[in-house]
Amino acid sequence: MKNAVLGVQMLFVAFGALVLVPLLTGLDPNVALFGAGIGTLLFQLTTRRTVPIFLASSFAFIAPIMYGVQTWGIPATMGGLMVAGLVYVLLGGIIRIKGADFIHKLLPPVVIGPIIMVIGLGLAPVAVNMALGKSGDGSVQLVDGDKAIWVALASLLTTVLISVFAKGMLKLLPVFGGIFVGYVLSLFLGLVSFEPIQNAAWFAVPNFTAPEFNINAILFMLPVAIAPAVEHVGDILSISNVTGKNYLKKPGLHRTITGDGVATMAAAMVGAPPNTTYSEVTGAVMLTKAFNPVIMTWAAIAAIVLAWVGKLGAALQTIPLPVMGGIMILLFGSIAAVGLNTLIKHQVDLHKSRNLVIVGVTLVFGIGGMAFGIGEFSLQGISLCGIVAIALNLILPKDIGDSHIVDQAQMDD
């Protein structure tokens, strides 16, 4: 019984971020809960239930899902995400044969850093538009602008204060806190309609969506799996440090990344966002010293049960647009900062012309909206950035890295 209670607590920690992804991308939050639960159970099966970690909706896929849904629809987007999950499985097989060093050679920090930055910065206009009460592309004013900005700022400020000043378990709930305060303010301003909750049944089958396979959607999603796959390694190292066990050796990185891929494929099969390991839950594990993987089994079961509560999904969908927009400002900025930190932590020297070319071209292609097309097929956004960054890293000879860009300060010296 104690493990069950702890499991529900772990789900509560992940809940805000878990449901934020489907709410932003137009997917069903109940399906996301179901996908997270099933994905976590499959991850445990793959890793022989040795790692106390919870899997749920991945932020890295927000931009690709939004573009995919708008361009090809939800079924084709899910088909692309299934294949992206297969990339994880293939990486797991390669790691088992060649070792983990292969990943670091193919995807060094100079490649991963700018890709992660594009994931965050590419969505900055969407976050600002939503905070101002507009649709993501800014074409339609959905909420009164004067009210929207106050709600967005309240959500943003609450999220910031909890992230910076909160202690203990509360520090792990910045998204949840931001949504709560923004929602309460929205109630006072008359921005919330309870009609969806009144019309929803207590018990309802989640709005599952079967995948369809579209070659354009598949090729668009394939490179997107690169950054989350590398982040997975960091998450496994993090939980290893917390528990004092080396999960890179047992069950092995090849098993954990394969488990992540299987979880993502299973989620996409039912219309849920891709799954990833949650650092919030790792923080909760550290605070509670709850190292038993069975606790995550209970968290997964709780997520699956909640997925069938119709009024819960309806309540989540009443959250006003500016509440999401305020949180997104911090969320996407934080993602970009993670990419920047990747470059700094690994001491990537941007005075070296090789590194500067890779980072510079990747950033401008991603943020500037560069696109290449042949017939009906086109590459743009994060998928194009991933391919370009990897190609430049493989093509540009390592020895030209010693050629430095001379800046004005050096000339003055």
C-alpha positions as CSV (number, residue, x, y, z in Angstrom):
1,M,0.0,0.0,0.0
2,K,2.9,2.3,0.8
3,N,4.3,1.8,-2.7
4,A,1.0,2.5,-4.3
5,V,0.7,5.9,-2.4
6,L,4.3,6.8,-3.4
7,G,3.4,5.9,-7.0
8,V,0.5,8.2,-7.1
9,Q,2.7,10.9,-5.6
10,M,5.3,10.4,-8.4
11,L,2.5,10.7,-11.0
12,F,1.4,14.0,-9.3
13,V,5.0,15.3,-9.7
14,A,5.0,14.5,-13.4
15,F,1.4,15.5,-14.0
16,G,1.8,19.1,-15.0
17,A,4.4,18.5,-17.6
18,L,2.7,15.3,-18.8
19,V,-0.5,17.0,-19.7
20,L,1.1,20.2,-21.0
21,V,2.4,18.6,-24.1
22,P,-0.9,17.3,-25.4
23,L,-2.7,20.5,-24.5
24,L,-0.1,22.5,-26.5
25,T,-0.2,20.2,-29.5
26,G,-3.9,19.5,-29.8
27,L,-3.7,15.9,-28.6
28,D,-6.0,14.3,-26.0
29,P,-4.5,14.6,-22.5
30,N,-6.3,11.4,-21.4
31,V,-4.6,9.5,-24.2
32,A,-1.3,11.0,-23.1
33,L,-1.9,9.6,-19.6
34,F,-2.6,6.2,-21.0
35,G,0.5,6.4,-23.3
36,A,2.7,7.4,-20.3
37,G,1.4,4.5,-18.2
38,I,1.7,1.9,-20.9
39,G,5.1,3.3,-21.9
40,T,6.5,3.2,-18.4
41,L,5.3,-0.4,-18.0
42,L,7.0,-1.5,-21.3
43,F,10.2,0.4,-20.3
44,Q,10.2,-1.6,-17.0
45,L,9.6,-4.8,-18.9
46,T,12.5,-4.0,-21.3
47,T,14.9,-3.1,-18.4
48,R,13.8,-6.0,-16.2
49,R,12.2,-3.5,-13.7
50,T,15.6,-2.3,-12.4
51,V,15.4,1.5,-13.0
52,P,13.1,3.7,-10.8
53,I,12.1,6.1,-13.5
54,F,8.9,7.3,-15.0
55,L,8.3,8.0,-18.7
56,A,5.9,10.6,-20.0
57,S,5.3,13.3,-22.7
58,S,8.5,14.6,-24.3
59,F,8.9,18.4,-24.7
60,A,11.5,17.9,-27.5
61,F,8.7,16.8,-29.8
62,I,6.3,19.7,-29.2
63,A,7.3,21.7,-32.3
64,P,7.5,18.7,-34.7
65,I,4.1,17.5,-33.5
66,M,2.5,20.9,-33.9
67,Y,3.9,21.1,-37.5
68,G,3.0,17.5,-38.2
69,V,-0.6,17.8,-37.0
70,Q,-1.1,21.0,-39.0
71,T,0.5,19.6,-42.2
72,W,-0.4,15.9,-42.3
73,G,-2.9,15.4,-39.5
74,I,-2.7,13.4,-36.3
75,P,-2.7,9.9,-37.7
76,A,0.3,10.5,-40.1
77,T,2.1,12.4,-37.3
78,M,1.7,9.4,-35.1
79,G,3.1,7.2,-37.8
80,G,6.2,9.4,-38.0
81,L,6.6,9.3,-34.2
82,M,6.4,5.5,-34.3
83,V,9.3,5.4,-36.7
84,A,11.2,7.9,-34.5
85,G,10.7,5.5,-31.6
86,L,12.2,2.8,-33.9
87,V,15.3,5.0,-34.1
88,Y,15.8,4.6,-30.4
89,V,15.5,0.8,-30.7
90,L,18.1,0.8,-33.5
91,L,20.4,3.0,-31.5
92,G,20.0,0.5,-28.6
93,G,21.1,-2.3,-31.0
94,I,24.1,-0.3,-32.2
95,I,25.2,0.5,-28.6
96,R,25.0,-3.1,-27.7
97,I,27.3,-4.0,-30.6
98,K,29.7,-1.0,-30.7
99,G,29.4,0.5,-27.2
100,A,28.2,3.9,-26.0
101,D,31.2,5.7,-27.5
102,F,29.5,5.4,-30.9
103,I,26.8,7.8,-29.9
104,H,29.2,10.4,-28.7
105,K,31.2,10.3,-31.9
106,L,28.2,10.6,-34.1
107,L,26.4,13.2,-31.9
108,P,29.1,15.3,-30.1
109,P,28.1,18.4,-28.1
110,V,28.7,20.7,-31.1
111,V,25.9,18.9,-32.9
112,I,23.5,18.3,-30.0
113,G,23.8,21.8,-28.5
114,P,22.4,23.9,-31.4
115,I,19.7,21.3,-32.2
116,I,18.4,21.6,-28.6
117,M,18.6,25.4,-28.9
118,V,16.5,25.3,-32.1
119,I,13.9,23.2,-30.4
120,G,13.4,26.0,-27.8
121,L,14.0,29.1,-29.8
122,G,12.0,27.9,-32.8
123,L,8.8,28.0,-30.8
124,A,9.4,31.4,-29.1
125,P,6.9,33.2,-31.3
126,V,4.2,30.6,-30.5
127,A,4.7,31.1,-26.8
128,V,4.5,34.9,-27.1
129,N,1.4,34.8,-29.3
130,M,-0.4,32.4,-26.9
131,A,0.6,34.6,-23.9
132,L,-1.0,37.6,-25.8
133,G,-4.2,35.5,-26.3
134,K,-3.6,34.8,-29.9
135,S,-3.5,31.5,-31.9
136,G,0.0,30.0,-32.2
137,D,0.6,31.7,-35.6
138,G,-0.7,35.0,-34.3
139,S,-3.4,35.2,-37.0
140,V,-6.5,35.1,-34.7
141,Q,-7.2,36.9,-31.3
142,L,-8.8,34.2,-29.2
143,V,-8.8,35.9,-25.8
144,D,-9.0,39.6,-24.9
145,G,-5.4,40.8,-25.1
146,D,-5.5,43.0,-21.9
147,K,-6.7,40.1,-19.8
148,A,-4.5,37.6,-21.5
149,I,-1.2,39.3,-20.7
150,W,-2.0,39.5,-17.0
151,V,-2.9,35.8,-16.8
152,A,0.2,34.9,-18.8
153,L,2.4,37.0,-16.5
154,A,0.8,35.5,-13.4
155,S,1.5,31.9,-14.7
156,L,5.0,32.8,-15.7
157,L,5.9,34.6,-12.4
158,T,4.5,31.7,-10.3
159,T,6.4,29.1,-12.3
160,V,9.6,31.2,-11.9
161,L,9.2,31.7,-8.2
162,I,8.5,28.0,-7.5
163,S,11.5,27.0,-9.7
164,V,13.9,29.4,-7.9
165,F,12.7,29.8,-4.3
166,A,10.6,26.7,-3.4
167,K,12.0,23.9,-1.3
168,G,11.4,20.1,-1.1
169,M,8.6,18.5,-3.1
170,L,7.1,21.9,-4.0
171,K,10.2,22.7,-6.1
172,L,9.3,19.8,-8.4
173,L,5.9,21.3,-9.3
174,P,6.6,24.6,-11.1
175,V,4.4,23.8,-14.1
176,F,1.6,22.6,-11.9
177,G,1.8,25.7,-9.7
178,G,1.9,28.0,-12.7
179,I,-1.2,26.4,-14.2
180,F,-3.1,26.6,-10.9
181,V,-2.4,30.3,-10.2
182,G,-3.1,31.2,-13.9
183,Y,-6.3,29.2,-13.8
184,V,-7.6,30.8,-10.6
185,L,-6.9,34.3,-12.0
186,S,-8.7,33.3,-15.3
187,L,-11.7,32.3,-13.2
188,F,-11.9,35.8,-11.7
189,L,-11.5,37.4,-15.2
190,G,-14.3,35.2,-16.7
191,L,-12.0,33.3,-19.1
192,V,-13.0,29.8,-18.1
193,S,-16.0,27.9,-19.4
194,F,-17.1,24.8,-17.4
195,E,-19.4,23.6,-20.2
196,P,-17.0,20.9,-21.4
197,I,-16.8,19.4,-17.9
198,Q,-20.6,19.4,-17.5
199,N,-21.0,17.7,-20.9
200,A,-18.3,15.0,-20.2
201,A,-19.0,11.6,-18.7
202,W,-17.2,10.4,-15.6
203,F,-16.1,7.3,-17.4
204,A,-15.1,7.7,-21.1
205,V,-12.9,5.8,-23.5
206,P,-9.9,8.0,-24.4
207,N,-9.8,9.4,-27.9
208,F,-7.4,6.9,-29.3
209,T,-6.0,7.5,-32.8
210,A,-4.5,4.8,-35.0
211,P,-1.3,5.8,-36.9
212,E,-1.0,6.1,-40.6
213,F,2.3,6.0,-42.5
214,N,3.2,9.0,-44.7
215,I,6.7,9.1,-46.0
216,N,7.0,12.9,-45.7
217,A,5.9,12.7,-42.0
218,I,8.3,9.8,-41.3
219,L,11.3,11.6,-42.9
220,F,10.4,14.8,-41.0
221,M,10.3,13.0,-37.6
222,L,13.3,10.8,-38.0
223,P,16.0,13.3,-37.2
224,V,14.0,14.8,-34.3
225,A,14.8,11.7,-32.2
226,I,18.5,12.6,-32.1
227,A,18.4,15.2,-29.3
228,P,16.1,13.2,-26.9
229,A,18.2,10.1,-27.4
230,V,21.3,11.9,-26.2
231,E,19.4,13.5,-23.3
232,H,18.3,10.0,-22.4
233,V,21.9,9.1,-21.6
234,G,22.1,12.1,-19.2
235,D,18.8,11.1,-17.5
236,I,20.1,7.6,-16.9
237,L,23.4,9.0,-15.5
238,S,21.3,11.3,-13.2
239,I,19.1,8.5,-11.7
240,S,22.3,6.4,-11.3
241,N,23.9,9.1,-9.2
242,V,20.7,9.4,-7.1
243,T,20.4,5.7,-6.3
244,G,24.1,4.8,-6.3
245,K,23.7,2.1,-8.9
246,N,25.3,2.1,-12.4
247,Y,22.3,1.6,-14.7
248,L,24.6,2.1,-17.8
249,K,26.0,-1.3,-17.0
250,K,23.0,-3.1,-15.5
251,P,20.6,-3.3,-17.2
252,G,22.8,-1.4,-19.7
253,L,22.3,1.7,-21.8
254,H,21.3,-0.4,-24.8
255,R,18.3,-1.7,-22.7
256,T,17.2,1.6,-21.3
257,I,17.3,3.4,-24.7
258,T,15.5,0.5,-26.3
259,G,12.9,0.7,-23.6
260,D,12.5,4.4,-24.3
261,G,12.0,3.6,-28.0
262,V,9.4,0.9,-27.3
263,A,7.6,3.2,-25.0
264,T,7.5,5.9,-27.6
265,M,6.3,3.5,-30.3
266,A,3.5,2.2,-28.0
267,A,2.4,5.8,-27.2
268,A,2.3,6.7,-30.9
269,M,0.2,3.6,-31.6
270,V,-2.7,5.0,-29.6
271,G,-2.3,8.7,-30.5
272,A,-0.2,9.8,-27.5
273,P,2.9,12.1,-27.5
274,P,6.4,10.3,-27.5
275,N,7.7,9.3,-24.1
276,T,10.9,10.3,-22.4
277,T,12.4,9.9,-18.9
278,Y,11.3,12.6,-16.5
279,S,13.9,14.5,-14.5
280,E,11.2,15.9,-12.2
281,V,10.4,12.3,-11.0
282,T,14.1,11.7,-10.6
283,G,14.2,14.7,-8.3
284,A,11.3,13.3,-6.3
285,V,13.1,9.9,-6.0
286,M,16.1,11.8,-4.6
287,L,14.0,13.6,-2.0
288,T,11.9,10.7,-0.9
289,K,14.7,8.0,-1.1
290,A,12.0,5.9,-2.9
291,F,14.4,3.7,-5.0
292,N,12.1,0.8,-5.5
293,P,11.1,0.4,-9.2
294,V,7.7,-1.0,-8.1
295,I,6.7,2.5,-7.1
296,M,6.9,3.5,-10.8
297,T,4.8,0.5,-11.7
298,W,2.1,2.0,-9.4
299,A,2.6,5.4,-11.0
300,A,2.0,3.9,-14.4
301,I,-1.1,2.0,-13.2
302,A,-2.5,5.3,-11.7
303,A,-1.9,7.1,-15.0
304,I,-3.7,4.4,-17.0
305,V,-6.7,4.5,-14.6
306,L,-7.0,8.3,-14.7
307,A,-6.9,8.1,-18.5
308,W,-10.5,6.7,-18.4
309,V,-11.9,9.6,-16.3
310,G,-13.7,11.7,-18.9
311,K,-14.2,14.8,-16.7
312,L,-10.5,15.0,-16.0
313,G,-9.6,15.4,-19.6
314,A,-12.5,17.9,-20.1
315,A,-11.2,19.9,-17.1
316,L,-7.7,20.1,-18.5
317,Q,-9.0,21.4,-21.8
318,T,-10.7,24.3,-20.0
319,I,-7.3,25.8,-19.2
320,P,-7.2,29.1,-21.0
321,L,-4.6,29.8,-23.7
322,P,-2.7,32.6,-21.9
323,V,-2.0,30.2,-19.0
324,M,-0.2,27.9,-21.4
325,G,1.5,30.8,-23.1
326,G,3.0,32.1,-19.9
327,I,4.5,28.8,-18.9
328,M,5.7,28.2,-22.5
329,I,7.8,31.4,-22.3
330,L,9.9,29.8,-19.5
331,L,9.7,26.3,-20.9
332,F,11.0,27.0,-24.3
333,G,13.6,29.5,-23.0
334,S,14.8,26.7,-20.6
335,I,15.1,24.2,-23.5
336,A,17.2,26.7,-25.4
337,A,19.4,27.3,-22.3
338,V,19.9,23.5,-22.0
339,G,21.4,23.5,-25.5
340,L,23.6,26.5,-24.7
341,N,24.7,24.7,-21.5
342,T,25.6,21.7,-23.6
343,L,28.1,23.8,-25.5
344,I,29.5,25.5,-22.4
345,K,29.8,22.3,-20.2
346,H,31.7,20.5,-22.9
347,Q,33.9,23.6,-23.6
348,V,33.0,23.7,-27.3
349,D,35.4,26.4,-28.6
350,L,33.4,28.6,-31.0
351,H,36.6,30.5,-32.0
352,K,37.4,27.3,-34.0
353,S,36.0,27.8,-37.4
354,R,34.7,24.2,-37.7
355,N,32.6,24.5,-34.6
356,L,31.4,28.0,-35.5
357,V,30.2,26.8,-38.9
358,I,28.3,23.8,-37.5
359,V,26.6,25.8,-34.7
360,G,26.0,28.9,-36.8
361,V,24.5,27.2,-39.8
362,T,22.3,24.9,-37.7
363,L,20.9,27.8,-35.7
364,V,20.1,30.0,-38.7
365,F,18.5,27.2,-40.6
366,G,16.3,26.2,-37.7
367,I,15.2,29.7,-36.5
368,G,15.1,31.3,-39.9
369,G,12.8,28.7,-41.3
370,M,15.1,27.3,-44.1
371,A,13.4,24.5,-46.1
372,F,14.5,22.1,-48.9
373,G,11.9,20.4,-51.1
374,I,11.8,17.9,-53.9
375,G,8.3,17.5,-55.3
376,E,5.9,16.9,-52.4
377,F,8.8,16.1,-50.0
378,S,10.3,18.9,-47.9
379,L,12.7,19.1,-45.0
380,Q,12.6,22.0,-42.6
381,G,12.8,23.0,-38.9
382,I,14.4,20.6,-36.4
383,S,14.5,17.7,-38.9
384,L,16.6,19.7,-41.3
385,C,18.8,21.1,-38.5
386,G,19.5,17.5,-37.3
387,I,20.6,16.3,-40.7
388,V,22.6,19.4,-41.5
389,A,24.4,19.4,-38.1
390,I,25.3,15.7,-38.4
391,A,26.4,16.1,-42.1
392,L,28.6,19.1,-41.3
393,N,30.2,17.2,-38.4
394,L,31.0,14.2,-40.6
395,I,32.1,16.2,-43.7
396,L,34.2,19.0,-42.2
397,P,37.7,17.6,-41.4
398,K,38.7,17.7,-37.8
399,D,42.0,19.4,-38.5
400,I,40.4,22.7,-39.7
401,G,39.2,23.1,-36.1
402,D,42.6,24.6,-35.4
403,S,41.9,27.5,-37.6
404,H,40.5,30.3,-35.4
405,I,38.2,33.1,-36.2
406,V,40.0,36.3,-35.2
407,D,37.7,38.8,-33.5
408,Q,38.2,42.5,-33.1
409,A,39.5,42.2,-29.5
410,Q,42.3,39.9,-30.7
411,M,43.2,42.3,-33.5
412,D,43.3,45.2,-31.0
413,D,45.8,43.2,-28.9
